[in-house]
Amino acid sequence: MRATQALIYLDRLKKNIEAVRNRIGPKPLICMPVKADGYGHGAIPVAQEALGSGVAVLAVATVQEGIELRKAGITAPILLFSIPLPQELEELVAAKLSPFIADKDSATALAAAADRAGVRFPVHLKIDTGMGRVGCCPEAAAALAAYLVSLPSLQYVGTATHLARADSPLADAVAYTKKQLARFTQALDAIRTAGFDTGIVHAANSGAVFLHEDAYFDMVRPGIVLYGYPPSEELASLVQLEPVMELRSSVVFIKKVSPGTPLSYGGTWIAPEERMIATLPVGYGDGLPRSLSGNLQVLIRGTLYPLVGRICMDQCMVDLGQNTDVRRWDPVTIFGGTGAALTAGDLAAKLHTIPYEITGNINKRVPRVYCSGVGNGVLPIAYHE
Ligand SMILES: *Cc1c(COP(=O)(O)O)cnc(C)c1O
Protein backbone atom coordinates (compact mmCIF):
# COMPACT_ATOMS: atom_id res chain seq x y z
CA MET A 1 0.00 0.00 0.00
CA ARG A 2 1.26 3.47 -0.77
CA ALA A 3 2.88 5.68 1.85
CA THR A 4 0.11 8.25 1.90
CA GLN A 5 -2.92 6.94 3.74
CA ALA A 6 -5.92 8.20 5.64
CA LEU A 7 -6.01 6.34 8.93
CA ILE A 8 -9.59 6.15 10.15
CA TYR A 9 -9.80 5.60 13.91
CA LEU A 10 -13.12 3.88 14.47
CA ASP A 11 -12.56 3.93 18.23
CA ARG A 12 -12.52 7.72 18.10
CA LEU A 13 -15.78 7.68 16.14
CA LYS A 14 -17.27 5.57 18.91
CA LYS A 15 -16.09 8.07 21.53
CA ASN A 16 -17.58 10.98 19.60
CA ILE A 17 -20.91 9.15 19.37
CA GLU A 18 -20.75 8.62 23.14
CA ALA A 19 -20.04 12.33 23.63
CA VAL A 20 -23.16 13.21 21.63
CA ARG A 21 -25.19 10.61 23.51
CA ASN A 22 -24.06 12.06 26.83
CA ARG A 23 -24.99 15.50 25.65
CA ILE A 24 -28.50 14.69 24.39
CA GLY A 25 -29.51 12.17 27.04
CA PRO A 26 -30.92 8.69 26.50
CA LYS A 27 -34.07 9.49 24.53
CA PRO A 28 -33.44 11.09 21.14
CA LEU A 29 -32.41 8.82 18.31
CA ILE A 30 -29.17 9.63 16.52
CA CYS A 31 -29.17 9.88 12.74
CA MET A 32 -25.64 9.99 11.34
CA PRO A 33 -25.08 11.59 7.95
CA VAL A 34 -22.60 9.52 5.93
CA LYS A 35 -23.02 11.64 2.80
CA ALA A 36 -20.02 12.45 0.59
CA ASP A 37 -18.50 9.07 1.48
CA GLY A 38 -18.87 9.68 5.18
CA TYR A 39 -17.33 13.17 4.98
CA GLY A 40 -14.39 11.48 3.26
CA HIS A 41 -13.91 8.78 5.91
CA GLY A 42 -15.50 5.94 3.92
CA ALA A 43 -19.27 5.62 4.26
CA ILE A 44 -19.54 1.87 4.72
CA PRO A 45 -17.07 1.21 7.59
CA VAL A 46 -18.20 4.41 9.30
CA ALA A 47 -21.86 3.39 8.99
CA GLN A 48 -21.15 -0.11 10.29
CA GLU A 49 -19.23 1.19 13.30
CA ALA A 50 -21.87 3.84 13.99
CA LEU A 51 -24.75 1.36 13.89
CA GLY A 52 -22.88 -0.79 16.37
CA SER A 53 -22.35 2.20 18.65
CA GLY A 54 -25.85 3.50 19.15
CA VAL A 55 -26.66 5.26 15.89
CA ALA A 56 -30.14 4.24 14.71
CA VAL A 57 -30.51 5.95 11.34
CA LEU A 58 -28.14 6.91 8.51
CA ALA A 59 -28.44 9.69 5.98
CA VAL A 60 -27.06 10.20 2.49
CA ALA A 61 -27.24 12.93 -0.12
CA THR A 62 -27.57 10.86 -3.29
CA VAL A 63 -29.45 7.74 -4.29
CA GLN A 64 -26.16 6.15 -5.36
CA GLU A 65 -24.69 6.66 -1.87
CA GLY A 66 -27.71 4.91 -0.39
CA ILE A 67 -27.47 2.01 -2.83
CA GLU A 68 -23.83 1.47 -1.86
CA LEU A 69 -24.79 1.14 1.79
CA ARG A 70 -27.52 -1.35 0.92
CA LYS A 71 -25.09 -3.38 -1.23
CA ALA A 72 -22.85 -3.60 1.84
CA GLY A 73 -25.71 -5.28 3.67
CA ILE A 74 -26.80 -2.33 5.80
CA THR A 75 -30.48 -2.64 6.65
CA ALA A 76 -30.90 0.36 8.99
CA PRO A 77 -33.23 3.18 7.94
CA ILE A 78 -31.53 5.58 5.53
CA LEU A 79 -32.73 9.13 4.92
CA LEU A 80 -32.10 10.88 1.63
CA PHE A 81 -31.39 14.59 2.17
CA SER A 82 -31.39 15.81 -1.45
CA ILE A 83 -34.09 15.76 -4.11
CA PRO A 84 -33.87 12.77 -6.46
CA LEU A 85 -34.56 13.03 -10.16
CA PRO A 86 -37.84 11.46 -11.36
CA GLN A 87 -35.83 8.77 -13.14
CA GLU A 88 -34.11 7.81 -9.85
CA LEU A 89 -37.33 7.02 -7.99
CA GLU A 90 -37.47 3.38 -8.95
CA GLU A 91 -33.96 2.74 -7.60
CA LEU A 92 -34.71 4.81 -4.53
CA VAL A 93 -37.75 2.70 -3.72
CA ALA A 94 -35.87 -0.53 -4.39
CA ALA A 95 -33.09 0.57 -2.03
CA LYS A 96 -35.57 1.80 0.62
CA LEU A 97 -34.15 5.29 0.98
CA SER A 98 -36.60 7.59 2.75
CA PRO A 99 -36.59 10.98 1.08
CA PHE A 100 -37.50 14.39 2.42
CA ILE A 101 -40.75 15.43 0.74
CA ALA A 102 -41.34 19.15 0.37
CA ASP A 103 -44.09 19.40 -2.24
CA LYS A 104 -47.11 17.56 -3.56
CA ASP A 105 -45.60 16.81 -6.98
CA SER A 106 -42.73 14.85 -5.42
CA ALA A 107 -45.18 13.02 -3.20
CA THR A 108 -47.36 12.09 -6.19
CA ALA A 109 -44.40 10.83 -8.21
CA LEU A 110 -42.97 8.83 -5.32
CA ALA A 111 -46.37 7.34 -4.50
CA ALA A 112 -46.66 6.17 -8.10
CA ALA A 113 -43.21 4.57 -7.95
CA ALA A 114 -44.06 2.88 -4.65
CA ASP A 115 -47.33 1.69 -6.16
CA ARG A 116 -45.52 0.14 -9.11
CA ALA A 117 -43.17 -1.63 -6.70
CA GLY A 118 -46.13 -2.76 -4.60
CA VAL A 119 -44.80 -1.29 -1.35
CA ARG A 120 -45.87 1.27 1.25
CA PHE A 121 -43.01 3.70 1.37
CA PRO A 122 -41.89 5.78 4.38
CA VAL A 123 -41.27 9.51 3.85
CA HIS A 124 -40.36 12.53 5.96
CA LEU A 125 -42.04 15.88 5.49
CA LYS A 126 -39.47 18.67 5.21
CA ILE A 127 -40.27 22.22 6.30
CA ASP A 128 -38.13 25.20 5.34
CA THR A 129 -38.03 27.40 8.43
CA GLY A 130 -35.17 29.62 7.32
CA MET A 131 -32.45 27.58 5.60
CA GLY A 132 -33.78 28.43 2.16
CA ARG A 133 -32.74 25.14 0.60
CA VAL A 134 -35.39 22.41 0.50
CA GLY A 135 -38.73 22.38 2.31
CA CYS A 136 -42.31 23.55 2.18
CA CYS A 137 -43.15 26.81 3.89
CA PRO A 138 -44.42 26.32 7.46
CA GLU A 139 -47.92 27.51 6.52
CA ALA A 140 -48.21 24.75 3.90
CA ALA A 141 -47.07 21.93 6.18
CA ALA A 142 -50.49 20.79 7.42
CA ALA A 143 -51.89 20.60 3.88
CA LEU A 144 -48.86 18.63 2.70
CA ALA A 145 -49.24 16.28 5.67
CA ALA A 146 -52.88 15.73 4.70
CA TYR A 147 -51.82 14.98 1.15
CA LEU A 148 -49.16 12.47 2.28
CA VAL A 149 -51.69 10.69 4.46
CA SER A 150 -54.14 10.55 1.55
CA LEU A 151 -51.68 8.56 -0.58
CA PRO A 152 -52.05 4.88 0.31
CA SER A 153 -48.61 3.87 -0.97
CA LEU A 154 -46.83 6.44 1.23
CA GLN A 155 -46.28 6.28 4.95
CA TYR A 156 -45.81 9.66 6.64
CA VAL A 157 -43.25 8.77 9.32
CA GLY A 158 -41.33 11.93 10.16
CA THR A 159 -41.17 15.72 10.07
CA ALA A 160 -37.94 17.68 9.75
CA THR A 161 -36.33 21.04 9.31
CA HIS A 162 -32.71 22.17 8.94
CA LEU A 163 -31.01 24.96 10.88
CA ALA A 164 -28.89 27.54 9.11
CA ARG A 165 -27.00 29.17 12.00
CA ALA A 166 -27.07 26.67 14.83
CA ASP A 167 -23.26 26.47 14.94
CA SER A 168 -22.78 30.03 16.15
CA PRO A 169 -23.11 31.22 19.74
CA LEU A 170 -23.41 34.86 18.65
CA ALA A 171 -26.62 36.54 19.76
CA ASP A 172 -28.11 37.18 16.33
CA ALA A 173 -27.45 33.61 15.19
CA VAL A 174 -29.00 32.22 18.38
CA ALA A 175 -32.03 34.47 17.86
CA TYR A 176 -32.32 33.27 14.26
CA THR A 177 -32.24 29.63 15.37
CA LYS A 178 -34.91 30.32 17.99
CA LYS A 179 -37.04 31.89 15.25
CA GLN A 180 -36.56 28.80 13.04
CA LEU A 181 -37.51 26.53 15.93
CA ALA A 182 -40.61 28.63 16.69
CA ARG A 183 -41.73 28.37 13.06
CA PHE A 184 -41.08 24.64 13.12
CA THR A 185 -43.05 24.16 16.35
CA GLN A 186 -45.95 26.17 14.92
CA ALA A 187 -46.02 23.99 11.82
CA LEU A 188 -45.90 20.84 13.97
CA ASP A 189 -48.84 22.16 15.98
CA ALA A 190 -50.78 22.88 12.79
CA ILE A 191 -50.15 19.33 11.53
CA ARG A 192 -51.34 17.85 14.84
CA THR A 193 -54.34 20.19 15.00
CA ALA A 194 -55.33 18.97 11.54
CA GLY A 195 -55.42 15.48 13.04
CA PHE A 196 -52.15 13.97 11.80
CA ASP A 197 -49.27 12.34 13.60
CA THR A 198 -45.98 14.14 12.80
CA GLY A 199 -43.98 10.93 13.23
CA ILE A 200 -40.35 11.31 14.28
CA VAL A 201 -39.55 14.99 14.62
CA HIS A 202 -35.96 16.08 13.87
CA ALA A 203 -34.01 19.29 13.38
CA ALA A 204 -30.65 19.34 15.18
CA ASN A 205 -27.36 19.28 13.28
CA SER A 206 -24.00 19.30 15.11
CA GLY A 207 -24.26 22.94 16.15
CA ALA A 208 -27.70 22.47 17.66
CA VAL A 209 -26.60 19.37 19.56
CA PHE A 210 -24.20 21.58 21.49
CA LEU A 211 -26.08 24.90 21.57
CA HIS A 212 -29.82 24.26 21.29
CA GLU A 213 -31.34 21.66 23.56
CA ASP A 214 -34.80 22.74 22.39
CA ALA A 215 -33.94 21.42 18.91
CA TYR A 216 -33.50 17.78 19.97
CA PHE A 217 -37.11 16.60 19.54
CA ASP A 218 -37.18 12.83 18.73
CA MET A 219 -33.97 12.55 16.72
CA VAL A 220 -30.77 14.54 16.11
CA ARG A 221 -28.70 14.57 12.90
CA PRO A 222 -25.14 15.53 13.86
CA GLY A 223 -22.47 14.97 11.24
CA ILE A 224 -19.23 16.83 11.71
CA VAL A 225 -18.99 16.36 15.50
CA LEU A 226 -19.16 12.60 15.06
CA TYR A 227 -16.20 12.86 12.69
CA GLY A 228 -14.37 14.74 15.43
CA TYR A 229 -14.57 18.47 14.67
CA PRO A 230 -16.47 21.28 16.31
CA PRO A 231 -19.07 22.67 13.90
CA SER A 232 -17.49 26.12 14.21
CA GLU A 233 -14.33 27.54 15.71
CA GLU A 234 -16.36 29.30 18.41
CA LEU A 235 -17.50 25.93 19.73
CA ALA A 236 -14.03 24.37 19.85
CA SER A 237 -13.71 24.81 23.62
CA LEU A 238 -17.22 23.52 24.32
CA VAL A 239 -16.76 20.12 22.84
CA GLN A 240 -14.26 17.37 23.60
CA LEU A 241 -13.91 15.50 20.31
CA GLU A 242 -11.34 13.30 18.64
CA PRO A 243 -10.62 13.69 14.92
CA VAL A 244 -11.45 10.37 13.28
CA MET A 245 -9.16 10.84 10.26
CA GLU A 246 -5.39 11.13 10.33
CA LEU A 247 -3.73 11.94 7.01
CA ARG A 248 -0.35 10.20 7.03
CA SER A 249 2.55 10.04 4.66
CA SER A 250 6.24 9.17 4.78
CA VAL A 251 9.54 10.82 4.11
CA VAL A 252 10.59 9.21 0.85
CA PHE A 253 13.64 11.32 0.01
CA ILE A 254 16.04 13.56 1.93
CA LYS A 255 18.66 15.87 0.53
CA LYS A 256 20.91 18.70 1.60
CA VAL A 257 20.50 21.94 -0.37
CA SER A 258 22.97 24.82 -0.43
CA PRO A 259 22.04 28.47 0.22
CA GLY A 260 20.20 30.05 -2.72
CA THR A 261 18.66 26.77 -3.99
CA PRO A 262 15.06 27.29 -5.24
CA LEU A 263 12.50 24.56 -4.56
CA SER A 264 9.49 23.30 -6.49
CA TYR A 265 7.51 24.92 -9.32
CA GLY A 266 8.14 28.61 -9.75
CA GLY A 267 11.00 28.56 -7.25
CA THR A 268 8.86 30.47 -4.77
CA TRP A 269 11.03 29.29 -1.85
CA ILE A 270 14.79 29.73 -1.86
CA ALA A 271 16.98 28.14 0.79
CA PRO A 272 18.32 31.00 2.95
CA GLU A 273 21.18 28.79 4.12
CA GLU A 274 22.17 25.17 3.96
CA ARG A 275 19.09 23.05 4.71
CA MET A 276 17.93 19.45 4.85
CA ILE A 277 14.83 18.97 2.71
CA ALA A 278 12.42 16.04 2.82
CA THR A 279 10.08 15.04 0.01
CA LEU A 280 6.64 13.59 0.84
CA PRO A 281 4.56 11.64 -1.70
CA VAL A 282 1.37 13.62 -1.13
CA GLY A 283 -0.03 16.56 -3.10
CA TYR A 284 -3.12 18.29 -4.38
CA GLY A 285 -3.85 15.21 -6.49
CA ASP A 286 -4.69 13.53 -3.18
CA GLY A 287 -6.83 16.44 -2.04
CA LEU A 288 -4.20 18.32 -0.03
CA PRO A 289 -5.11 21.87 -1.03
CA ARG A 290 -2.41 23.52 -3.16
CA SER A 291 -3.39 26.82 -1.60
CA LEU A 292 -1.70 25.60 1.61
CA SER A 293 1.69 25.91 -0.11
CA GLY A 294 4.06 27.67 2.28
CA ASN A 295 1.38 27.65 4.98
CA LEU A 296 1.39 24.21 6.55
CA GLN A 297 3.37 22.38 9.21
CA VAL A 298 3.60 18.60 9.37
CA LEU A 299 4.55 16.43 12.32
CA ILE A 300 7.60 14.16 12.11
CA ARG A 301 9.06 12.49 15.21
CA GLY A 302 7.05 14.79 17.44
CA THR A 303 8.25 18.03 15.83
CA LEU A 304 6.39 20.33 13.45
CA TYR A 305 8.24 21.21 10.24
CA PRO A 306 7.10 23.71 7.60
CA LEU A 307 6.16 22.78 4.06
CA VAL A 308 8.23 24.86 1.64
CA GLY A 309 7.68 25.69 -2.02
CA ARG A 310 4.56 24.91 -3.95
CA ILE A 311 2.59 21.75 -3.28
CA CYS A 312 2.75 19.65 -6.46
CA MET A 313 0.10 17.24 -7.71
CA ASP A 314 1.74 14.20 -6.11
CA GLN A 315 4.52 15.48 -3.86
CA CYS A 316 5.59 18.28 -1.57
CA MET A 317 8.71 19.35 0.31
CA VAL A 318 9.47 19.93 3.97
CA ASP A 319 12.23 22.04 5.49
CA LEU A 320 13.93 19.98 8.19
CA GLY A 321 16.40 22.71 9.18
CA GLN A 322 20.11 22.18 9.37
CA ASN A 323 20.58 19.38 11.85
CA THR A 324 17.81 16.87 11.86
CA ASP A 325 17.08 13.49 13.36
CA VAL A 326 14.45 12.86 10.68
CA ARG A 327 15.29 9.83 8.55
CA ARG A 328 14.08 8.52 5.24
CA TRP A 329 10.87 6.43 5.64
CA ASP A 330 9.86 8.23 8.82
CA PRO A 331 6.06 8.55 9.11
CA VAL A 332 4.63 12.04 8.73
CA THR A 333 1.31 13.29 10.07
CA ILE A 334 -0.25 15.95 7.90
CA PHE A 335 -3.35 16.37 10.03
CA GLY A 336 -5.40 14.57 12.63
CA GLY A 337 -2.71 12.91 14.69
CA THR A 338 -2.02 13.28 18.36
CA GLY A 339 0.34 15.68 20.10
CA ALA A 340 1.28 18.81 18.20
CA ALA A 341 -0.19 17.68 14.87
CA LEU A 342 -2.52 20.09 13.16
CA THR A 343 -6.14 19.08 12.68
CA ALA A 344 -8.32 19.33 9.59
CA GLY A 345 -9.90 22.24 11.47
CA ASP A 346 -6.53 24.04 11.59
CA LEU A 347 -6.05 23.52 7.85
CA ALA A 348 -9.59 24.76 7.24
CA ALA A 349 -8.99 27.89 9.32
CA LYS A 350 -5.91 28.73 7.23
CA LEU A 351 -8.04 28.53 4.08
CA HIS A 352 -11.13 30.26 5.52
CA THR A 353 -13.19 27.15 5.02
CA ILE A 354 -14.56 24.37 7.24
CA PRO A 355 -13.12 20.95 8.15
CA TYR A 356 -15.92 19.25 6.17
CA GLU A 357 -14.22 20.42 2.99
CA ILE A 358 -10.74 19.26 4.05
CA THR A 359 -11.62 15.65 4.96
CA GLY A 360 -14.25 15.41 2.21
CA ASN A 361 -11.70 16.36 -0.44
CA ILE A 362 -9.13 13.70 0.47
CA ASN A 363 -9.87 11.61 -2.58
CA LYS A 364 -9.96 7.98 -3.52
CA ARG A 365 -6.29 7.79 -4.45
CA VAL A 366 -5.61 7.84 -0.71
CA PRO A 367 -6.33 4.42 0.78
CA ARG A 368 -8.44 4.47 3.93
CA VAL A 369 -6.94 2.28 6.62
CA TYR A 370 -9.36 1.42 9.41
CA CYS A 371 -7.95 1.05 12.89
CA SER A 372 -9.60 0.45 16.20
CA GLY A 373 -8.53 0.26 19.78
CA VAL A 374 -5.45 2.22 18.87
CA GLY A 375 -3.80 4.38 21.46
CA ASN A 376 -0.11 3.81 21.39
CA GLY A 377 1.57 3.50 18.07
CA VAL A 378 -0.46 2.75 14.98
CA LEU A 379 0.03 0.46 12.05
CA PRO A 380 3.53 0.35 10.70
CA ILE A 381 3.41 2.14 7.40
CA ALA A 382 7.06 3.03 7.29
CA TYR A 383 10.24 1.38 8.34
CA HIS A 384 13.55 2.81 9.45
CA GLU A 385 16.67 2.21 7.44
C1 LIG B 1 -25.29 17.50 6.37
C2 LIG B 1 -26.58 17.62 7.10
C3 LIG B 1 -26.62 17.45 8.50
C4 LIG B 1 -25.37 17.32 9.35
O1 LIG B 1 -24.74 18.58 9.46
P1 LIG B 1 -23.45 18.78 10.41
O2 LIG B 1 -23.18 20.23 10.32
O3 LIG B 1 -22.35 17.96 9.81
O4 LIG B 1 -23.82 18.33 11.77
C5 LIG B 1 -27.87 17.41 9.12
N1 LIG B 1 -29.01 17.57 8.39
C6 LIG B 1 -28.99 17.79 7.05
C7 LIG B 1 -30.27 17.97 6.33
C8 LIG B 1 -27.78 17.83 6.37
O5 LIG B 1 -27.77 18.05 5.05
Ligand as a Chemical Component Dictionary entry (heavy atoms), coordinates in Angstrom:
data_LIG
# 
_chem_comp.id                   LIG 
_chem_comp.type                 NON-POLYMER 
_chem_comp.pdbx_formal_charge   0 
_chem_comp.three_letter_code    LIG 
# 
loop_
_chem_comp_atom.comp_id 
_chem_comp_atom.atom_id 
_chem_comp_atom.alt_atom_id 
_chem_comp_atom.type_symbol 
_chem_comp_atom.charge 
_chem_comp_atom.model_Cartn_x 
_chem_comp_atom.model_Cartn_y 
_chem_comp_atom.model_Cartn_z 
_chem_comp_atom.pdbx_ordinal 
LIG C1 C1 C 0 -25.293 17.500 6.373  1  
LIG C2 C2 C 0 -26.577 17.617 7.102  2  
LIG C3 C3 C 0 -26.621 17.447 8.504  3  
LIG C4 C4 C 0 -25.367 17.322 9.351  4  
LIG O1 O1 O 0 -24.738 18.578 9.459  5  
LIG P1 P1 P 0 -23.446 18.779 10.406 6  
LIG O2 O2 O 0 -23.182 20.231 10.320 7  
LIG O3 O3 O 0 -22.351 17.957 9.814  8  
LIG O4 O4 O 0 -23.822 18.332 11.766 9  
LIG C5 C5 C 0 -27.867 17.406 9.116  10 
LIG N1 N1 N 0 -29.008 17.569 8.385  11 
LIG C6 C6 C 0 -28.994 17.785 7.049  12 
LIG C7 C7 C 0 -30.273 17.972 6.332  13 
LIG C8 C8 C 0 -27.779 17.831 6.370  14 
LIG O5 O5 O 0 -27.772 18.046 5.047  15 
# 
loop_
_chem_comp_bond.comp_id 
_chem_comp_bond.atom_id_1 
_chem_comp_bond.atom_id_2 
_chem_comp_bond.value_order 
_chem_comp_bond.pdbx_ordinal 
LIG C1 C2 SING 1  
LIG C2 C3 SING 2  
LIG C2 C8 DOUB 3  
LIG C3 C4 SING 4  
LIG C3 C5 DOUB 5  
LIG C4 O1 SING 6  
LIG O1 P1 SING 7  
LIG P1 O2 DOUB 8  
LIG P1 O3 SING 9  
LIG P1 O4 SING 10 
LIG C5 N1 SING 11 
LIG N1 C6 DOUB 12 
LIG C6 C7 SING 13 
LIG C6 C8 SING 14 
LIG C8 O5 SING 15 
# 
